[in-house]
Amino acid sequence: MDETFGKSERLCLKRRFEALIAGGKSFFIYPFRVIYLENQLLPSDPPIQIGFTVKKKQFKRAVVRNLIKRRTRESWRKRKSSLCDSLREQNKSLLILLVYGAETPLPFEELDRKMGQVIKRLETEFSPIG
């Protein structure tokens, strides 16, 4: 069970961000808007590349935005393994952007629970159906 979150798993390339925003599908599970796009799996790429954003308009102080992103990344790191394994088995790759949308910073326990719901929803979207 791999519980790391390395640089290769971070969504960094501008063209991938643009492709995700332009052609991605989305759903909302409070407090996250999840935008995702199936990508071609290259041998060098991990099965999932993910980015996290918190709106500056909503949280003026960088300290608070960073706290939310840190909690969200930690929750993702701990829960991602089942989704990664199922995508690897299907030879699929995903680009994901998580946009935090709550008005106040939520405690880690609640964020972690919601992250579980997000991952479960993504697993059902990409589960092999017969």
Secondary structure, DSSP 8 states (H G I E B T S, - for coil): ------GGGB---HHHHHHHHHH-EEEEETTEEEEEEEE---TTS-SEEEEEEE-TTT---HHHHHHHHHHHHHHHHHHTHHHHHHHHHHT-EEEEEEEE--SS---HHHHHHHHHHHHHHHHHHTS---
